[in-house]
């Protein structure tokens, strides 16, 4: 009864002390009485003979003791879990919050029960996923074939990536007024920046239209900042610029391109000008064979650029007034993430992965 109230470290120490008192044969006798292994009793005696002050007082076992976590024993299982959640990952472009559609038990079943749903939960938390309650919002009905659309998009993406062909995710970020205006968020500082109490357009230096291009296969991002409206002509011009400046150099052996984009906005699936510009600028002028996959209506947050690029940018400039275009470009360029995006240098001097920026002229 007394031994059951002790932890494993205290039990072997106590039994080792009693064995020392009994003398020769004490280890064997106490092993039969307590059920502890003889080697465990001897180890307790060795620990008592050493300097106990060096042992952490808040731990029963030394660091590294105990069973190895599953991610160290079964690396292939962790890779399989990442492969399962990656196509279903959604993200908030204004933060680094991520979520995915499948439940913990469903993910465990898809792994043939190799790991429990509680282990899946722990691994997802280590990947920056978290459990969130639903929020009621007005929304239209989901199309019955929505899930089939996601499956098709994922198949197209994997097909291009396996063939070493470019896959880019594109979107326009929220327009930003350039000037001494409040920017949502907080930052560590000794004194808060003083900004204007109203965001009047007449007080702004101009309007910034960030258009992002994210290379899914290379984990590299580009942000072109326009100064007018987000139009289909502007969007396609930016993709054409990216191909001429970077894409043709990174993918010299292919003329195929897969574009992942939202169903609305300047690159919407119903916009005739978008289709016309893609045909004229990308297909006819640059000779590209372009495949475009639009995400279903209302699912833009599953577009990789939202949580892979825009989310990190929003976190990086949170609470920073965008007083000039140069300040905005520097904040975008200085964005880094733990998954591979690094602080970058200006366009024209690219020598590595990261987020690259350029301010461009108006494109209507």
N, C-alpha and C positions, 0 to 999 in steps of 0.2 A: 504493500500500500504506500509505504514511504517512498520507494523508488519510483513509483508511477507519477509522483508529483514533481520529479526532477526532470530536467531536459537531458539529452543524450550526453552532453559534455559533463554535467554535474554527476550523472550516474556513473560514468567510468572513473571519474576522480574519487567519488566516495568509495566505490568498490575497490579501487587501487589502494586507498588508505587502509581499508579493512584487510586487504590481502597482505600488506606490509606488516600489520599487527599479528596476523596468523603465522607469517613466516613461510618456510618451505611447504609447497603443496597448496598454498592459499589460493593461487590463481585457479587451479583446477577445481577446488572445492566450491569457490564462490561462483565459478562459471556454471556449475551444476545447479546451484541454488538460485541464481539470478537470471540465468539464461543468456548472459553476456558471453561473447566469444573470448577465449583466452587472450587472443591478440589484442582485443579491445581493452582488456584490463591492463595488459603490458603497456599499451599506448598511453593509457591514463597515467601510469606510473612515470613514463618518460616526460609527459607534459608537466606533471607536478615537479619533476626534477629540473625542468627548464625554468626560464624567467617568465612567469605568468603575466608580468606587467606589459610584455610585448604583444600579448593577445588582445584583440579588440574586445572591450567589455560589453558591447551591445550586440555581439554576434556569437552564436553557438558554434558555427563552423568558420574556418578561416576563409578569406576571400578566394573564390574559385572552387570551393568545396561543393559537394552535392552533385545532383544530376545536371548534366549539361542541358541548356534550353534547346528547344527543337530547332531553332534557326541556326544553331551551331552544329547539331548532329545531322540534320536533314536539310541541306542547302537547296536540294532540288525541290522539296516541298514549298519552301519560301518562294522560289522562282515561279512555281506553278500558281501559288496564291496571287502573286503580283500579276501574272498573266491573266488570271481570272478577273481581277478587279480593275485592271487598266482600261478595258473597253467600256466599263460601266461607270467610270469616274466622272463626276460632275464637280464643278468648282465655282466659287463666287469670285468674279473678276475684281471686286473691291477689297478682297482679303485673301488669305491663304487657306480658308476653310474648304474642305473637300468632303464629298460624300459619294456613296455608290449604291446601286439599286438592290443588290441581292442581300438576303438576310445571312446572319452568321451560320445558322444551321444549314442553309442551302449551300453556302460555300464549303462547309465541312463535308457535305454529301458529295459535292462535285470533286472533292479530293479523295473520294472513296473512304471517308472516315479515317484517314491516316492521322489527322489531328482533330482534337475536339473543338467545339464551337467556342469554348472559353479561350483556347490557344489562338484561334482565329481572331478573336476580339483583341487579345494582347498584341498580336502582330500588326493588326490594322492600326491600333493606337500608336505603335512605333513608326508606322508609315504616315502619321499625321491625320488619320481619319478619327472621327469622334461621333458619338451617339447624340443626335439632335432630335428634338421634338418637331412635329410638323407644324406649319404655320398656315392658317386658313387664308387663301387668296382667291379672288374670282378668276376663273380660267375656263376656257372652252373645253369641249369634249376631246379626248385623245382619239386619234385615228386608230382603228382596229389593227392596222398593219404597222404601227409605230415601231414595235420591237423588231419586226422584219427589216425595217429601214436601218436600224442600228446594226443589225447583223450584217446587212449588205455593205454598209459603210466600212465596218471593221474588216470584212473580207477584202474589199478593195484596197484598204490601207495596207493590210498584211501582204497582199499580192505585190504591190509596188515596192514595199520595203524589202521583201525577199529578193526582188529583182534588182535591188540597188538603184531604184528610180526615185526621183524626188517626190515627197509628200509634204505639202505646205498647208498650214491652217491659217486662215486670214480673217480679219475682222477690223472694224473701226472702233477705237475706244471712245468713251464719252468725250464730247467737245469740252475744251477747257478755255475759260477766259483768262488771258494773260494780263497780269497787273497785280497790284497790292491787295489781293482779295483773300478771304478765308478759304483754306483748303481743309476738308474734313479729315479728322484724325488727330492723334496726339504724338508728341515727340519729347524726348528727354532734353531739357534745357533749364537754365537758371531763371530766365525771364521769357515770358510769352511774347511772340512777335505781334506787333500792333498792325492791324490791317483795317481797311475801310469797312464801315458798318453796313454798307449796301454794295451789292455787286452790280452796279449799273454798267450796261454795255458801253455807254458813252465814255466811261472812265477807263476802259480797257485799252491796252496797247494793240490788241488784236485777238483773234480767236484761233486756237490751235486745234487741229484735227489730226490726232495720232492714228495712223493706219499701220497695223501690225502684221508681220509675216513671220510665222514660226515654222522652222524646218523640223518636222517631227523626227526624222531619222537621225539628224545630227545634233538635236537639242540646242539649236542656235536661233536667235531671234533678231529681227530687224524692225525698227519703227521709223516710218517716214512721217514727218510732221508737216501737214499742209496748213494753209492760212485762210482757207475759204470754206466751202461746203464739202460734205462727204457725198460725192456723186459716183455713179458707176464709172464714168470716165476717169475720175481721180483714182478709184480703186484699181482698175485694170492698168492704168499708167504706172502705179506703184509696183504691181506684180511684174510688169514688163521691165521696169528699172531693176528690180531685184534679179531677174533672170539675166539681164545683160551685164550686171556688175558682179554678181556672185554665182547664181545658179548654173550658168553655162560653164563656169570654171570648176565648180564643185562636182558637176555631173556632165563631164565632157562626152561621154559615150552614149547618151540617150537624148531623145527629143520628146520624151513623154513626161507629163506632169499631172499629178493629182492634186486638186484643190479642195480642201474641206472648208465649208463656210456655212453661215447661218442662212435660214430660209428667207429672211427679209433684209431690209436696209439697202445699202448701195450694191450689194452682191446678191440680191434676192432672186429666187427662182422664177418669179413672174416678170422681172424687170427686163424689157426688151433691149434697153440700152446696154445693160450688162452683157447680154448674150452677143450683141453686135460688136461691142468693144473687145470681148474675148476672141471672137472670130477674126476681127481685123488686126488687132495688135499682137495677140499671142499666136494664133494659128497661121494667118496669112503672112504677117510681117516677120515673125520670128521662127516660123516653121515648126511650132510645137503641136504635138498631139495631146490635147487637154481633156482630162476627165474631171468633172465637177460633181461633188457629192454635197448636197444640201442637207443639213440636219432638220428634222421635223420641226414644225412650228411650236414655239414654246420650250425648246430644248437647247437653246443656244449655249447654256452653261456647260454642256458636254463637249462643245467645240474645244479641242486641246489648247488653243491659244488663250482661252479665258482663264484657266487655272494654271497653265504652265508659264505664261508670260505676263498677261495683264494683271493678274492677282499679285504677283511679286512687285510689279511696278507701283501699283496702288499702295502697297504696304511701305515701299521705300520712300515715297514722297508724301505719306500721310502727315498732315500738320505743317507741311512746308508751303508757304505762299509761292505760287508760280509767277514771280514778278516779271521775268523776261523769258524770251524763247531760249536763250542760252542756259538759264537756270533749269528750265524744264528738260532740255536735252541732256544736261549733265546728270540730273536725277534719274532719268531713264537709263542713261549709259552706265551709271554706277550701281545698277541693280544686280544683285547676286543671289543665288539660291543654293541650298545644300545639294540639290540634285544635278548640278553641273553648269548652270548659267553663271557666268562670272562677270565681274566688272570689266567694262569694255572700253576700247579707245574709239575715236571718231571714225566714221566711214571714210574709206580711202586709205586707211592704214591697218586694215584687218589682217591679223596674223594669228587668230585663235578663236575659240568658241566664245559666245557671250551675246549681249544685246547691243546691236549697233544702230546708230541713229543718223538721220540726216534731215535737215529742214529743206523743204522743197517749195517750188513756186506754186501759184494757184493753178488749178486744173479745172476750173469751171464748176 
